[in-house]
Amino acid sequence: MADAMADATAEVLAPRATPVHVMGWSDGAIVRLHLALRRPELVRSLVFGGATFHHTGWLDGALDGEPPGFMRDAYTAVSPDGVQHWPVVVQKAQALHRREPDLSVEDLRGVALPALIVVGDEEQVRWPHLIEMLQALPDGKLAVIPRATHGAIVEKPALLAQLIREFHREDRDNGVVPIRRRT
């Protein structure tokens, strides 16, 4: 499913003359990661927020139960099927999350562009999974937003925007005592 969505995104981006910065949150992050893997010539950098690269990276129970009400309300506001279709959407999403994403550490090693992993400190992803992702990405960085959950994108939008701006700064350096980014 993420491959098909990445291909659809690629169709939109392909006519552009230059690669673009892409950002995705939760399922959107997984789609953007697939885009970076499938069509790296279209992607300049990746911001990957609140997601896993493999479905086993979610904490136990993280995907159980009903999603927050604001998601239902947002869906209802734009869906021609209305609120009565929401349970179908939830059921399909839960089935999808049991089998996807299914990328490997070796797949991540093929992402040859700057990548920023962003999560809340109360994210629903296993910490070892995030560290594994950080270590596998050749040019990976990790940002943890304090006092934020899987909803960090709506809980702390200003801080998230600041982190992304810093990540994209052309004049950024590698810090005073770099370990992973030694020049």
Backbone as a chain_set.jsonl record, in Angstrom:
{"seq": "MADAMADATAEVLAPRATPVHVMGWSDGAIVRLHLALRRPELVRSLVFGGATFHHTGWLDGALDGEPPGFMRDAYTAVSPDGVQHWPVVVQKAQALHRREPDLSVEDLRGVALPALIVVGDEEQVRWPHLIEMLQALPDGKLAVIPRATHGAIVEKPALLAQLIREFHREDRDNGVVPIRRRT", "coords": {"N": [[0.816, -1.188, 0.0], [1.906, 1.296, 0.864], [3.858, 1.525, -1.071], [2.324, 1.971, -3.402], [1.165, 4.434, -2.776], [3.48, 5.963, -2.577], [4.335, 5.825, -5.217], [2.261, 7.263, -6.443], [2.724, 9.775, -5.33], [5.214, 10.252, -6.463], [4.489, 10.584, -9.135], [3.355, 13.109, -9.058], [5.543, 14.649, -8.299], [7.508, 14.16, -10.247], [7.533, 15.847, -12.649], [8.888, 18.111, -11.763], [11.855, 20.133, -11.807], [13.886, 19.91, -9.954], [14.998, 18.014, -7.063], [12.972, 17.606, -4.064], [12.358, 18.628, -0.632], [10.891, 16.369, 1.57], [8.255, 15.573, 3.844], [6.685, 13.581, 6.266], [4.153, 12.33, 8.472], [3.449, 9.775, 10.765], [1.543, 7.38, 9.14], [1.965, 8.791, 6.799], [4.691, 9.357, 6.936], [5.798, 6.879, 6.475], [5.033, 6.467, 3.833], [6.54, 8.531, 2.636], [9.115, 7.616, 3.185], [9.168, 5.295, 1.637], [8.981, 6.552, -0.845], [11.469, 7.906, -0.915], [13.137, 5.693, -1.077], [12.281, 4.392, -3.442], [12.285, 6.343, -5.463], [14.722, 8.063, -5.41], [15.879, 10.178, -6.79], [14.027, 12.17, -6.806], [13.865, 13.214, -4.301], [15.177, 15.394, -1.931], [15.639, 15.65, 0.819], [14.506, 13.982, 3.812], [11.979, 14.151, 6.214], [10.943, 12.276, 8.771], [8.36, 11.419, 10.66], [6.993, 10.245, 13.726], [6.645, 7.381, 13.312], [7.23, 3.958, 12.186], [9.704, 1.836, 10.634], [9.287, -0.771, 10.274], [6.562, -2.912, 10.968], [6.74, -4.218, 13.425], [7.922, -2.453, 15.096], [6.213, -0.873, 16.573], [4.955, -0.096, 19.838], [3.589, -2.558, 22.047], [0.118, -2.831, 21.844], [-0.191, -0.264, 20.887], [-1.542, 0.246, 18.515], [-4.054, -0.596, 18.961], [-7.585, -0.399, 19.65], [-9.857, 2.437, 19.411], [-9.152, 5.162, 17.254], [-8.211, 8.596, 18.114], [-10.889, 10.967, 18.683], [-10.707, 13.371, 17.198], [-9.6, 12.607, 14.801], [-11.592, 11.079, 13.574], [-13.486, 13.108, 13.292], [-12.146, 14.858, 11.531], [-11.915, 13.218, 9.286], [-14.644, 12.809, 8.696], [-15.379, 15.39, 7.978], [-14.404, 15.715, 5.389], [-14.982, 13.453, 3.92], [-16.962, 11.9, 1.436], [-18.453, 9.76, 2.178], [-19.238, 10.014, 4.796], [-19.69, 9.933, 8.426], [-20.568, 7.371, 9.079], [-18.981, 5.66, 7.646], [-16.552, 5.643, 8.876], [-15.857, 3.492, 10.779], [-15.168, 1.461, 8.974], [-12.906, 2.5, 7.744], [-11.16, 2.578, 9.959], [-10.964, -0.17, 10.548], [-9.726, -1.148, 8.191], [-7.304, 0.255, 8.324], [-6.201, -0.794, 10.681], [-5.833, -3.474, 9.923], [-3.956, -3.122, 7.882], [-1.805, -2.063, 9.355], [-0.977, -4.282, 10.752], [0.584, -5.68, 9.014], [2.214, -3.954, 7.59], [4.444, -1.158, 7.916], [7.067, -2.959, 6.198], [9.827, -2.794, 5.978], [13.425, -3.241, 5.989], [16.463, -3.057, 7.982], [18.558, -3.125, 6.232], [17.321, -2.076, 3.939], [17.008, 0.579, 4.816], [19.635, 1.439, 4.846], [20.01, 2.085, 2.254], [19.046, 4.633, 1.883], [20.184, 7.362, 0.738], [20.35, 10.129, 1.546], [19.897, 13.186, 3.432], [18.214, 12.581, 6.463], [15.741, 13.143, 8.851], [14.58, 11.925, 11.799], [11.755, 12.27, 13.714], [10.187, 12.328, 16.828], [7.758, 12.255, 19.499], [8.427, 12.386, 23.039], [6.786, 10.619, 24.254], [6.12, 8.785, 22.351], [4.666, 6.156, 20.343], [6.359, 4.267, 19.432], [8.839, 1.759, 19.679], [11.76, 2.425, 21.521], [14.306, 1.128, 20.98], [13.863, 0.459, 18.311], [13.767, 2.956, 17.042], [16.418, 3.797, 17.479], [17.769, 1.844, 16.067], [16.923, 2.504, 13.497], [18.026, 5.096, 13.256], [20.773, 4.47, 13.364], [21.029, 2.962, 11.06], [20.397, 4.612, 8.895], [22.297, 6.327, 6.56], [22.763, 9.13, 6.643], [21.391, 10.0, 8.933], [19.447, 11.688, 11.454], [18.201, 12.361, 14.763], [15.448, 13.653, 16.476], [13.878, 14.409, 19.475], [10.882, 15.35, 20.774], [10.021, 17.032, 23.647], [7.537, 16.235, 26.137], [5.51, 15.349, 24.407], [3.367, 13.385, 22.29], [2.332, 10.714, 20.07], [0.868, 12.437, 18.643], [2.409, 14.699, 18.242], [2.763, 16.415, 16.088], [0.486, 17.994, 16.019], [0.397, 18.791, 18.621], [2.745, 20.208, 19.242], [3.406, 22.114, 17.112], [4.953, 24.44, 16.483], [7.48, 23.979, 17.637], [8.194, 21.657, 16.27], [8.314, 22.708, 13.651], [10.476, 24.458, 13.995], [12.566, 22.625, 14.487], [12.645, 21.329, 12.004], [13.304, 23.463, 10.297], [15.882, 24.021, 11.275], [17.156, 21.62, 10.643], [17.176, 21.842, 7.859], [18.829, 24.002, 7.383], [21.358, 25.543, 5.521], [23.836, 26.368, 6.466], [24.469, 24.796, 8.636], [26.405, 23.114, 11.156], [28.512, 20.396, 12.301], [28.54, 20.274, 15.026], [30.339, 20.526, 18.199], [31.751, 18.317, 19.238], [31.56, 15.946, 17.384], [30.416, 12.612, 16.86], [29.116, 10.669, 15.208], [29.023, 12.256, 12.927], [31.567, 13.01, 12.033], [33.924, 15.021, 10.321]], "CA": [[0.0, 0.0, 0.0], [2.782, 2.473, 0.91], [4.511, 1.621, -2.382], [1.384, 2.589, -4.346], [1.047, 5.852, -2.422], [4.754, 6.589, -2.948], [4.317, 5.977, -6.677], [1.35, 8.374, -6.761], [3.457, 10.995, -4.977], [6.262, 10.415, -7.469], [3.871, 11.13, -10.345], [3.172, 14.547, -8.85], [6.844, 15.298, -8.195], [8.382, 13.885, -11.389], [7.728, 16.952, -13.588], [9.729, 19.17, -11.193], [13.23, 20.121, -12.301], [14.838, 19.625, -8.882], [14.455, 17.229, -5.942], [12.296, 18.395, -3.032], [12.334, 18.162, 0.75], [9.6, 15.753, 1.863], [7.975, 15.335, 5.252], [5.477, 12.817, 6.517], [3.921, 11.963, 9.866], [2.74, 8.522, 10.96], [1.498, 6.653, 7.864], [2.561, 9.654, 5.779], [6.144, 9.201, 7.009], [6.118, 5.602, 5.83], [4.914, 6.718, 2.388], [7.692, 9.34, 2.207], [10.29, 6.742, 3.22], [9.089, 4.477, 0.417], [9.309, 7.447, -1.958], [12.925, 8.106, -0.907], [13.768, 4.444, -1.518], [11.884, 4.032, -4.803], [12.576, 7.421, -6.406], [15.623, 8.971, -4.699], [16.183, 11.361, -7.601], [12.989, 13.177, -6.575], [13.864, 13.612, -2.892], [16.389, 16.069, -1.459], [15.778, 15.249, 2.217], [13.321, 13.327, 4.37], [11.611, 14.289, 7.617], [10.177, 11.067, 9.06], [7.839, 11.669, 11.993], [5.992, 9.442, 14.419], [6.349, 6.146, 12.581], [8.188, 2.857, 12.208], [10.077, 1.313, 9.309], [8.741, -2.135, 10.255], [5.386, -2.933, 11.85], [7.08, -4.725, 14.755], [8.498, -1.363, 15.872], [5.211, -0.219, 17.438], [4.783, -0.646, 21.178], [2.429, -3.438, 22.189], [-1.138, -2.145, 22.119], [-0.215, 1.101, 20.338], [-2.482, 0.365, 17.395], [-5.342, -1.164, 19.374], [-8.62, 0.537, 20.074], [-10.401, 3.474, 18.52], [-8.316, 6.358, 17.14], [-8.786, 9.779, 18.777], [-12.08, 11.528, 18.057], [-10.419, 14.42, 16.217], [-9.346, 11.972, 13.501], [-12.918, 10.777, 13.025], [-14.103, 14.377, 12.904], [-11.457, 15.357, 10.337], [-12.327, 12.351, 8.186], [-16.052, 13.093, 8.404], [-15.487, 16.708, 7.348], [-14.019, 15.697, 3.966], [-15.381, 12.206, 3.272], [-18.317, 11.844, 0.881], [-19.139, 8.622, 2.782], [-19.759, 10.409, 6.099], [-19.211, 9.33, 9.668], [-20.91, 5.942, 9.142], [-17.919, 4.908, 6.994], [-15.361, 5.699, 9.721], [-15.43, 2.174, 11.281], [-14.535, 0.716, 7.878], [-11.561, 3.077, 7.617], [-10.394, 2.118, 11.119], [-10.711, -1.605, 10.371], [-8.723, -1.303, 7.127], [-6.025, 0.767, 8.821], [-5.673, -1.756, 11.645], [-5.353, -4.632, 9.161], [-2.737, -2.691, 7.201], [-0.731, -1.896, 10.332], [-0.503, -5.59, 11.213], [1.523, -6.249, 8.039], [3.082, -2.917, 7.025], [5.494, -1.308, 6.922], [7.881, -4.165, 6.356], [11.174, -2.514, 5.504], [14.497, -3.794, 6.806], [17.617, -2.195, 8.254], [19.303, -3.063, 4.965], [16.61, -1.096, 3.098], [17.317, 1.922, 5.313], [21.008, 1.779, 4.448], [19.938, 2.586, 0.887], [18.523, 6.001, 1.856], [21.407, 8.164, 0.629], [20.013, 11.549, 1.626], [19.68, 13.574, 4.829], [16.922, 12.137, 7.011], [15.486, 13.518, 10.233], [13.544, 11.161, 12.488], [11.195, 13.11, 14.776], [9.176, 11.66, 17.65], [7.506, 12.781, 20.831], [9.039, 11.54, 24.064], [5.774, 9.616, 24.596], [5.749, 8.173, 21.07], [4.209, 4.77, 20.419], [7.377, 3.45, 18.776], [9.857, 1.217, 20.588], [13.016, 3.19, 21.453], [15.354, 0.409, 20.239], [13.53, 0.536, 16.886], [14.206, 4.28, 16.591], [17.886, 3.814, 17.467], [18.149, 0.989, 14.94], [16.693, 3.302, 12.298], [19.032, 6.152, 13.251], [22.076, 3.899, 13.047], [21.035, 2.406, 9.703], [20.336, 5.681, 7.895], [23.644, 6.869, 6.385], [22.818, 10.536, 7.051], [20.229, 10.139, 9.799], [19.449, 12.476, 12.684], [17.044, 12.065, 15.592], [14.968, 14.728, 17.342], [12.826, 13.98, 20.389], [10.136, 16.51, 21.257], [9.589, 16.759, 25.015], [6.129, 16.369, 26.519], [4.707, 15.167, 23.196], [2.955, 12.011, 22.016], [2.223, 10.437, 18.643], [0.226, 13.621, 18.08], [3.328, 15.842, 18.366], [2.591, 17.337, 14.953], [-0.562, 18.954, 16.384], [0.647, 19.245, 19.983], [3.902, 21.111, 19.298], [3.75, 22.442, 15.721], [6.005, 25.458, 16.388], [8.758, 23.332, 17.93], [8.468, 20.785, 15.137], [8.744, 23.566, 12.54], [11.827, 24.937, 14.311], [13.481, 21.504, 14.265], [12.752, 21.096, 10.564], [14.086, 24.581, 9.745], [17.282, 23.804, 11.666], [17.616, 20.48, 9.839], [17.362, 22.278, 6.477], [19.769, 25.123, 7.268], [22.543, 25.271, 4.696], [25.056, 26.685, 7.195], [24.578, 24.01, 9.868], [27.685, 22.434, 11.32], [28.394, 19.073, 12.908], [28.68, 20.35, 16.469], [31.67, 20.705, 18.746], [32.43, 17.026, 19.414], [30.723, 14.966, 16.688], [30.817, 11.191, 16.86], [28.604, 10.068, 13.974], [29.17, 13.166, 11.788], [32.939, 13.533, 11.946], [34.262, 15.438, 8.95]], "C": [[0.863, 1.255, 0.0], [3.515, 2.645, -0.417], [3.606, 2.327, -3.388], [1.225, 4.076, -4.053], [2.333, 6.602, -2.763], [4.815, 6.799, -4.452], [3.403, 7.121, -7.106], [2.009, 9.709, -6.436], [4.529, 11.285, -6.017], [5.697, 10.988, -8.767], [3.682, 12.635, -10.244], [4.523, 15.262, -8.89], [7.702, 15.185, -9.446], [8.555, 15.058, -12.363], [8.625, 18.082, -13.061], [11.164, 19.015, -11.691], [14.229, 19.714, -11.223], [14.185, 18.773, -7.804], [13.885, 18.142, -4.86], [12.531, 17.789, -1.649], [10.954, 17.551, 0.982], [9.488, 15.488, 3.362], [6.695, 14.528, 5.352], [5.382, 12.465, 7.983], [3.091, 10.696, 9.904], [2.711, 7.752, 9.632], [2.11, 7.469, 6.731], [4.078, 9.562, 5.767], [6.576, 7.925, 6.296], [6.045, 5.754, 4.314], [6.128, 7.491, 1.885], [8.98, 8.529, 2.231], [10.312, 5.842, 1.989], [9.431, 5.316, -0.818], [10.826, 7.64, -2.053], [13.666, 6.859, -1.387], [13.505, 4.144, -2.992], [12.304, 5.064, -5.846], [13.508, 8.462, -5.773], [15.984, 10.226, -5.493], [15.172, 12.485, -7.409], [13.067, 13.815, -5.184], [15.221, 14.194, -2.494], [16.69, 15.723, -0.003], [14.443, 14.698, 2.7], [13.164, 13.699, 5.839], [10.586, 13.191, 7.879], [9.666, 11.172, 10.492], [6.837, 10.655, 12.484], [5.638, 8.135, 13.735], [7.449, 5.116, 12.775], [8.591, 2.513, 10.78], [9.628, -0.136, 9.151], [7.628, -2.202, 11.298], [5.677, -3.462, 13.239], [7.681, -3.632, 15.65], [7.509, -0.645, 16.773], [5.207, -0.873, 18.81], [3.558, -1.559, 21.195], [1.207, -2.606, 22.559], [-1.269, -0.772, 21.498], [-1.278, 1.275, 19.258], [-3.85, -0.23, 17.711], [-6.337, -0.051, 19.692], [-8.989, 1.558, 19.014], [-9.418, 4.656, 18.45], [-8.987, 7.554, 17.83], [-9.942, 10.371, 17.968], [-11.798, 12.603, 17.02], [-10.126, 13.831, 14.837], [-10.658, 11.618, 12.803], [-13.578, 12.048, 12.508], [-13.468, 14.942, 11.633], [-11.839, 14.532, 9.114], [-13.751, 12.682, 7.745], [-16.218, 14.414, 7.656], [-15.187, 16.682, 5.849], [-14.499, 14.458, 3.212], [-16.789, 12.288, 2.689], [-19.143, 10.708, 1.5], [-19.69, 8.919, 4.174], [-19.227, 9.583, 7.248], [-19.51, 7.828, 9.743], [-19.834, 5.067, 8.487], [-16.652, 4.84, 7.844], [-14.947, 4.334, 10.268], [-14.758, 1.31, 10.209], [-13.101, 1.191, 7.689], [-10.671, 2.568, 8.742], [-10.021, 0.654, 10.954], [-9.641, -1.844, 9.306], [-7.347, -0.837, 7.587], [-5.399, -0.221, 9.806], [-5.135, -3.004, 10.944], [-4.042, -4.298, 8.45], [-1.566, -2.617, 8.174], [-0.233, -3.209, 10.911], [0.524, -6.18, 10.258], [2.488, -5.232, 7.426], [3.345, -1.843, 8.062], [6.326, -2.565, 7.195], [9.277, -3.973, 5.757], [12.206, -3.078, 6.473], [15.573, -2.74, 7.07], [18.435, -2.055, 6.968], [18.641, -2.095, 3.982], [16.989, 0.324, 3.512], [18.718, 2.363, 4.913], [21.06, 2.326, 3.029], [19.384, 3.996, 0.77], [19.721, 6.956, 1.904], [21.096, 9.653, 0.573], [19.816, 11.908, 3.084], [18.276, 13.187, 5.287], [16.844, 12.513, 8.48], [14.327, 12.685, 10.754], [13.058, 12.04, 13.632], [10.106, 12.326, 15.505], [8.922, 12.467, 18.913], [8.146, 11.865, 21.855], [8.065, 10.497, 24.618], [5.243, 8.955, 23.323], [5.4, 6.705, 21.272], [5.164, 3.799, 19.73], [8.379, 2.981, 19.821], [11.162, 2.012, 20.42], [14.118, 2.422, 20.728], [15.127, 0.442, 18.714], [13.996, 1.87, 16.309], [15.726, 4.354, 16.488], [18.404, 2.968, 16.307], [18.002, 1.757, 13.618], [17.761, 4.392, 12.164], [20.392, 5.607, 12.825], [22.155, 3.368, 11.619], [21.034, 3.487, 8.632], [21.726, 6.319, 7.754], [23.795, 8.322, 6.833], [21.607, 10.847, 7.924], [20.495, 10.995, 11.019], [18.182, 12.128, 13.448], [16.715, 13.275, 16.451], [13.81, 14.19, 18.172], [12.178, 15.234, 20.976], [9.626, 16.21, 22.661], [8.096, 17.02, 25.222], [5.193, 16.289, 25.3], [4.458, 13.681, 22.973], [3.028, 11.755, 20.508], [1.566, 11.612, 17.911], [1.107, 14.859, 18.134], [3.147, 16.865, 17.252], [1.488, 18.367, 15.221], [-0.372, 19.497, 17.796], [1.715, 20.333, 20.053], [4.319, 21.544, 17.887], [4.881, 23.466, 15.588], [7.377, 24.849, 16.642], [9.15, 22.387, 16.793], [8.963, 21.598, 13.944], [10.158, 24.086, 12.766], [12.865, 23.842, 14.07], [13.702, 21.257, 12.777], [13.547, 22.217, 9.9], [15.573, 24.406, 10.056], [17.897, 22.678, 10.835], [17.943, 20.913, 8.408], [18.344, 23.435, 6.301], [20.999, 24.719, 6.468], [23.836, 25.464, 5.474], [25.216, 25.883, 8.492], [25.967, 23.343, 9.935], [27.444, 21.098, 12.009], [28.56, 19.087, 14.417], [30.134, 20.427, 16.902], [32.438, 19.384, 18.825], [31.598, 15.941, 18.701], [31.3, 13.551, 16.803], [30.401, 10.564, 15.536], [28.896, 10.943, 12.757], [30.569, 13.778, 11.723], [33.224, 13.911, 10.498], [35.618, 14.927, 8.55]], "O": [[0.601, 2.183, -0.765], [3.769, 3.77, -0.847], [4.066, 3.183, -4.143], [1.157, 4.888, -4.976], [2.28, 7.755, -3.191], [5.292, 7.835, -4.916], [3.732, 7.866, -8.029], [1.866, 10.67, -7.191], [4.727, 12.436, -6.406], [6.356, 11.791, -9.428], [3.833, 13.352, -11.232], [4.634, 16.353, -9.449], [8.551, 16.046, -9.681], [9.662, 15.244, -12.868], [9.072, 18.923, -13.841], [11.624, 17.906, -11.962], [15.311, 19.223, -11.544], [12.965, 18.8, -7.642], [14.268, 19.308, -4.754], [12.856, 16.609, -1.513], [9.947, 18.16, 0.622], [10.475, 15.218, 4.046], [5.738, 14.764, 4.614], [6.397, 12.319, 8.664], [2.128, 10.561, 9.149], [3.769, 7.499, 9.056], [2.705, 6.909, 5.81], [4.695, 9.676, 4.708], [7.593, 7.9, 5.602], [6.896, 5.233, 3.593], [6.687, 7.161, 0.839], [9.851, 8.733, 1.386], [11.361, 5.651, 1.373], [10.099, 4.833, -1.732], [11.4, 7.549, -3.138], [14.708, 6.965, -2.033], [14.401, 3.696, -3.707], [12.639, 4.709, -6.976], [13.121, 9.62, -5.617], [16.361, 11.238, -4.901], [15.426, 13.624, -7.802], [12.419, 14.828, -4.921], [16.265, 13.573, -2.692], [17.847, 15.526, 0.37], [13.398, 14.916, 2.086], [14.109, 13.577, 6.619], [9.506, 13.176, 7.288], [10.442, 11.032, 11.437], [5.936, 10.251, 11.749], [4.46, 7.811, 13.589], [8.457, 5.368, 13.435], [7.892, 2.865, 9.83], [9.59, -0.665, 8.04], [7.74, -1.62, 12.377], [4.916, -3.176, 14.164], [7.921, -3.866, 16.835], [7.917, 0.116, 17.65], [5.433, -2.078, 18.925], [2.606, -1.348, 20.442], [1.256, -1.781, 23.471], [-2.338, -0.164, 21.565], [-1.846, 2.357, 19.117], [-4.701, -0.353, 16.829], [-5.957, 1.087, 19.967], [-8.495, 1.533, 17.886], [-8.911, 5.097, 19.482], [-10.188, 7.525, 18.096], [-9.969, 10.287, 16.74], [-12.556, 12.746, 16.06], [-10.374, 14.478, 13.82], [-10.813, 11.83, 11.601], [-14.157, 12.062, 11.422], [-14.171, 15.447, 10.759], [-12.061, 15.079, 8.034], [-14.021, 12.817, 6.552], [-17.094, 14.542, 6.8], [-15.67, 17.542, 5.113], [-14.427, 14.423, 1.984], [-17.718, 12.703, 3.383], [-20.367, 10.683, 1.372], [-20.518, 8.165, 4.684], [-18.427, 8.665, 7.069], [-18.779, 7.09, 10.404], [-19.779, 3.864, 8.742], [-15.761, 4.045, 7.546], [-13.755, 4.027, 10.229], [-13.872, 0.515, 10.521], [-12.192, 0.385, 7.496], [-9.534, 2.167, 8.493], [-8.874, 0.278, 11.196], [-8.743, -2.662, 9.507], [-6.339, -1.468, 7.271], [-4.192, -0.456, 9.763], [-4.093, -3.53, 11.332], [-3.123, -5.116, 8.426], [-0.462, -3.058, 7.855], [0.842, -3.243, 11.51], [1.265, -7.086, 10.638], [3.479, -5.62, 6.808], [2.55, -1.649, 8.982], [6.282, -3.14, 8.282], [9.827, -4.87, 5.119], [11.898, -3.356, 7.632], [15.581, -1.673, 6.457], [18.941, -0.974, 6.665], [19.335, -1.371, 3.268], [17.259, 1.172, 2.661], [18.95, 3.547, 4.668], [22.042, 2.958, 2.641], [19.262, 4.511, -0.341], [20.205, 7.309, 2.98], [21.529, 10.351, -0.344], [19.587, 11.02, 3.905], [17.287, 13.432, 4.595], [17.76, 12.24, 9.255], [13.223, 12.735, 10.212], [13.863, 12.508, 14.436], [9.222, 11.738, 14.882], [9.761, 13.26, 19.34], [8.385, 10.691, 21.572], [8.465, 9.6, 25.361], [4.064, 8.611, 23.235], [5.8, 6.093, 22.263], [4.814, 2.647, 19.478], [8.722, 3.725, 20.739], [11.61, 2.239, 19.296], [14.819, 3.022, 19.913], [16.08, 0.453, 17.936], [14.556, 1.913, 15.213], [16.262, 4.905, 15.527], [19.371, 3.343, 15.644], [18.857, 1.663, 12.737], [18.33, 4.584, 11.09], [21.082, 6.223, 12.012], [23.236, 3.329, 11.032], [21.615, 3.294, 7.564], [22.274, 6.806, 8.743], [24.846, 8.703, 7.348], [20.89, 11.821, 7.693], [21.605, 11.03, 11.55], [17.206, 11.657, 12.865], [17.599, 13.856, 17.08], [12.878, 13.589, 17.639], [12.845, 16.066, 21.593], [8.884, 15.247, 22.858], [7.491, 17.884, 24.587], [4.23, 17.047, 25.181], [5.236, 12.833, 23.41], [3.695, 12.482, 19.771], [1.703, 11.748, 16.695], [0.59, 15.974, 18.077], [3.359, 18.058, 17.465], [1.547, 19.484, 14.709], [-0.917, 20.547, 18.134], [1.596, 21.273, 20.839], [5.476, 21.357, 17.509], [5.689, 23.365, 14.665], [8.336, 25.167, 15.938], [10.317, 22.333, 16.405], [9.935, 21.211, 13.295], [10.953, 24.147, 11.828], [13.928, 24.108, 13.508], [14.828, 21.005, 12.347], [14.377, 21.952, 9.031], [16.421, 24.622, 9.19], [19.036, 22.786, 10.38], [18.89, 20.401, 7.811], [18.657, 23.806, 5.169], [21.6, 23.674, 6.717], [24.833, 24.803, 5.184], [26.014, 26.255, 9.352], [26.595, 23.058, 8.915], [26.301, 20.719, 12.266], [28.706, 18.031, 15.032], [31.045, 20.397, 16.075], [33.629, 19.333, 18.518], [30.994, 15.101, 19.368], [32.514, 13.352, 16.835], [31.229, 9.995, 14.824], [29.006, 10.418, 11.649], [30.716, 14.953, 11.388], [32.819, 13.212, 9.57], [36.068, 15.179, 7.432]]}, "num_chains": 1, "name": "protein.A"}
